[in-house]
Amino acid sequence: MLKLAKKYWQSTDKLYVLLCIGCSAFAVLVLLSIGKYHLGGFQIDELEGTRSLGGYRQAVVQAAASCAGILCAIVVSLLDYRALAKLWPVHVLLTWGLVATTFLRGRVIGGITFGYAPSGTDNHSWILLPGFSLQPTELAKISFILTFALHLDTVHERMNEPKELLGLLAHMLLPVLIIHEQGDDGTGLIFLAIGCIMLFVAGLSWKYILSAAALGVSAFAVVLGFFSDELLKGYQFMRIMAVFYPDDPTYAEWTYQQNQGKVSIGAGQIIGRGLFGEEHNYVVNSWNDFIFSYIAEAVGFVGCMILLAVLLTIAIKTLTIGLRSQDKLGTYICTGVFAAFIWQIVINLGMNLGVLPVIGVTLPFLSAGGSSVLMLYLCIGLVLSVYTHNKTTLFSEK
């Protein structure tokens, strides 16, 4: 076993793996800090004399999900990505079948709640199981990357023909519409971004790119100006307008969270207050969507630059592994993972800095959430599979 482990370590991208594990370890430390200062630490039941994890539960779940994710990434990396792509009927049926159950909208069957919506939201994209929750769209994201990459690989020489392009657009937009119906438009936008970047890398004609960009900007302006009541939920419209008018008292309810985040970012100054040095400003959802604000206060400008440099290095290495692939399928898979990773970072930072509306997009590796961490490591496993299977295999003799 030790020999196999050594051989695996020699065949994989060591820096890539270490950077990912380092981010997860840092995330657990941050969540321990948040558990202490924002979530009340351990909870003690004085009547029964018992103590529970309380505020530290997020950190424990993150650590467990990260360890499970690392193991899953290793397993996936040992499998040939070409075979995984060709098994699309299996993972499409499994992942999108789970997504379909969320349309039961809160129905409880055998102690499992399908279509569970967290308090204060109309996002019914969760399945609530005893002790933990699962967001099937995170797993469907991996299936989408594989199937869309296989689709592009099959038609890449004809992709700019109207018939083939319409098929690709249908493949890309159908998942977005399904996720929109769940109420999770943030995840829907990530799916859309993944598809667009994969199309671009595959060689989509510039005439289509420029036409789509012009149409998209025009459509957004028309919807915002004339059809916001019909096509946008009330809170979505208010969050968008709050970005344009952050000081308008009309949108005070919708700018509160972002203003808190910006205060925390500013409070960190150059080197930060430390993760466990003293109390931190309270930010709503500091363990999830707004964890970057908490990190900025804890480690300051210098720490944030180091963190962003690490995340950017992971993103660049993901793309580089794809561009060095011996086949287009590997390139498209890595491009899809890169797109998911980089756009989540961009949107999450935009939310924290107040330049983008709050749409519920997490920061990769850092934000609390077992489903998103597991999905991310499965994607890392796909990238490592491309890296490994474009070189020597694990069991080949050197």
N, C-alpha and C positions, 0 to 999 in steps of 0.2 A: 504493500500500500504506500509506504514511504517513497519507494522508487517511482511509482506512478505519479505521486504528488509532485516529486521533484521534476519529472519529465513534463508534467502539465505546466509547472511554473516556468520551465525553460521555453515552452512553446507559446506562451501567452504574452500579451503586452503588459509587462510588470508595472510600468509607470501608470498606465491607464487604470489598472486594478487598484493600485495603492491610493491614487487620487480619489477614486470613488469611495473606498473604505474610509479614507480620512475625512471626507465630507460627512459620511454617516456617523462617524465617531463624534465629530464636532456637533452634529445635530442633536445627538443624545445629551451632550453637555449643556447645550443651549436650552433644551426642553427641561432638563433638571433645574436649571436656573429659573425658568418660567414657572415650573411647578412649585418652586419655593416662594417666589415673590408675587406671582399673579394668581396662582390656583390654590394657595393655602397649605401646601406641603401635605404631610401625612394627616389623615383624618382619624380621630379617636372617638369611639363610641363609649362615653363614660358609663352608660348604663350596663352595657355588656362587657366592657373592659377590653374591647378589641381595637385593633389599629389596621386601617386599610391604606392602600397606596395613595388614594386621594389625588392631589395635584400632580403626583409623580407618575400617574398611570400613562400619560402621553409619552413620557420618556421610555418607560418599560415597553410599551407597544412598539415604539419606534425602533428600539434596540432589537426586539424579537423579530420584527418585520425585516429589518436590515440583515440580520443573520440568516433568516430564511431566504431572503432575496439573493444574498451572496451565494448560497448553496444552489439555488435555482439557476443563477447566472452561470455557475460552473457546469451544471448539467446541460443547459442549453448550448453553451459554447462547445461542448463535446459532440453535439449533433451537427450534421451538415445542414447549413441554412437552406440549401437547395431542396433537400428533402422536406424541411419544415414548410417551405413555401408551397410545395406540391401537395402537402397534407391540408390544404386550405378548407376542404369540406368539413374536416373534423373540427378545427379551431373556430371556423365561422359559425357552425352549428352550436358549439359549446358556448362561446362568448356572447354571440348575439341572441342565443336562446335565453341566457341569463339576463341580458338587457331587456328582452321582451317581458320577463316576469315583473319588471318594475312598473309596467303599465297597469298592474293590479291596484296601484295607488293606495297603499296602506292596508291591504288585506293581510290578515294573519292566518297562516296555515302551519300547523304543527309547531307553534312557537316561533316561527320565522315571519318577519314582516317584510312583504314585498312592496317595493315602491315607497320606501320610507323617506320622508322629507324631514331634515333637521329642523329644529325649532326656529320659527321666524322666516322660513324660506318656502318656496313652492317648487323646490328642486327634488323631484321624486326619483332620483337616479340611484338610490341606495337599497341594499338588502340588509335588514337588521337581523343578525343572528345572536343567540345567547352569548354574551360576553364581548362581541365585536361586530363591526359592520363591514360590508363589502360594496364597492362601487364597480359594477360590471363593466362600465364604459372604459375604465382604465385597462382592463384586460382586452376589451374589444379594440383598443388603440393599437395593441401589438398585432392583432389579427388584421386590422386595416393596413398597417405598414407592410405586412407580408403579402397580402392579397393585391394591394395596389402596386407593389414592386413587381410581383409576378405578371400582373396585367400590363404594366409598362414594358417589361422585358419581352413579352409576347408580341406587342404591337409597335415597338419603338421606331421601326423603320417607316411605319405608316401612321404614326400618331397625329400628324398634322392634317391627315385626310379627315374631312367632316364626319364621316361615319364612325371612324375610330375615336376621334376626339369626343364626340357625343357620348360614346360608351364610357370613356374615361371620366367625363364630367358627371355622368349618372352614378358611376362607382364612387366618386368623391362626395357628391352632394347628398346621396341617400342617407349615409350615416349622420350627416350634419342635421338633416331634417328630423331623423328619429330622435337624436339627442335634444334638439330644440323642443320636441313634444314632451320630453321628460322635464323640461324646465332648466336644463343645465347648459345655458348658452356659452358659458366660459369654455367648457370642454368642447362644445361644438366648434367654436372658433379655432381651437387648437387642431382639431381634425382638418378643418378647412386650410389652415396654414401648412400642415403636413402635406396635404395633397398638392397645394400650389407650388411649394418648393420642390417636391418630387417631379412635378410636371416641368418645371423650369430646368432642373438638372437633366431631365431626359431629352431636352431639346425642343420644347414648345416654341413655336414660331413667335417672333416679336410682334407680329401684327395682332396675334391673339392676346399676347400679354398686355400690350398698350390698350387694346380695345376693352379688355376685361378691367383694367385699372380705371379707365375713364368711366366705364359703366358702373363700377363699384362705388366710386366717389359720388357720381350723380345720384345713384340709387340711395345711398346713405343720406345725402342732403334732402332728397325728396321725402324719404320716410320720416326723417327728423322734422321736416317743416310742415308736412301735410298729412301723414298717415301714422303719426306716433301713437295715437289712441288705439288704432286698429291693429298695428303690427308690433308695438312695444308694450310690455307691462309697465304700469305706472312707475314703479321703482326704478326700472331700467332707464326710462326717459329722464327721471330726476337725477340719477347718477351720472348720466352723460352730460346734462346741463350743468351739473355741479363742477365738472372739470373746466368748463368755459367761464363760469361765474363763481369762483371759489369763495368770494367775500360777500356774496349776495345772501342776506338773511333768509330769503325764500328757500334756499337749499341748505340751510344750516344743519338740518337733520342728516343730510346725505354727505356733508363734508366733515362731520364730526370725527369719524374714524380716521380719515386721511389726515386731518389736521393733527390729531393725536400722534399719528405715525411720524409726521414731519417734525413735531416737537421732539420726539424721541431720537430721531436721526440727528437733529441739531444738538441735542444734549450730549451726544457721544463725543463731540468735538474731535480732537486729533487721535487720541489713544483710547478713549472710552472709559467707562466707569468700572469695567470688570464684570465678568459673569456672576461672581458671587461676592463682589465687594460691598455693595450697598443696594438699597431698594431702587427699583426702576419705575419710570412713568408707566401708567397703565395704558395699554392699547388693546382695543377690542380685537379678539382673534389673534393675539400676539403669537400664539403657538402654531398658527396655520397660515392664512393669507398674509398676515402682517408680521411674520417672523423676522423679515429683513430689518424692519424698524427697531425691533428689540435687539437684534445683533449689532446694528449700527450704534445703539446707545451703549452696548456692552464693550465693543472692541474699537469703536471710533472709526475715523476715516481710514487710518492705516490698515486696520483689521479688515474693513470692508473691501479695500483695494486688493488685499491678499486673497480674500474669499472669492471675489469676482475673477481674479486672475486664475485661480484654480478651476472655477466653473468654466471659464472661457477655454482653458487648456483642455479640459475634458471634451468640450464641444468641438474644438479644432481637431483633436485626435480622432474623434468619432468620424468627422468628415474626411480626414486624411486616410483613415483605414478604408473607407468606402471608395475613395478616388484611386487607391492603389489596388483595388480588387481586380482580379483577372477576368471577371465577367460583369455585365451590367446589372444583373440581379443583386449581387453584393453591393454594388455602388448605390442602387436605389434603396436597399434596406437601410444602409448606414445613413443615407440622406434623410430618410424618414425619421430615424431616431434623432439625428442632429436637429431636424426641424422641430420635433416635439420638445426637445431639450432647450434649444435656444429661444423659442417663442414663449415658453413658459417663464423663462428668466426675464425676457424683455417685458412681458405683460405684467408679471408680478412686481418688478421694480417700478414700472410705470404707475401701478396702483399705489405702491408705498410712497412714491414721490409726488403723487397727486397730479400726474400728467395724463393718466388714463383712468377711466371709470373702474370702480370695483366690480369685478365680474367673477370672482371666486376661482382664480387660477393660483395654484400653489407654486412655491419655489422648490425646484428639484433637489432631492436629498434632504433639504432642511425642514420644510413644512411637515408638521405632524400628519400622519395618515398611513395606515398599513397598506391600503390598496395602492396608493400612488407610489410608495416606496417599492413594493413588490413588482409593480408594473415597470418601474424604472430599471430595476436590476434584471428583469427579463429582457428588456431592451438592450442593456449592457451585455447580456449573454449573447444576443443576436450579433452584436458588433464583434464580440470576441470570436464568435463562430466564423464570421467573415475573415477575421484576422488569421485564425488558426487554419481554416480549410483552404486558404489561399497560399499556405506554406506547407510545412510537413504536418502529417497527422500526429495525433498524440502518441500512437503506438508504433509509428514508423521507426526504423533503425536509422541512426545517424552515421 
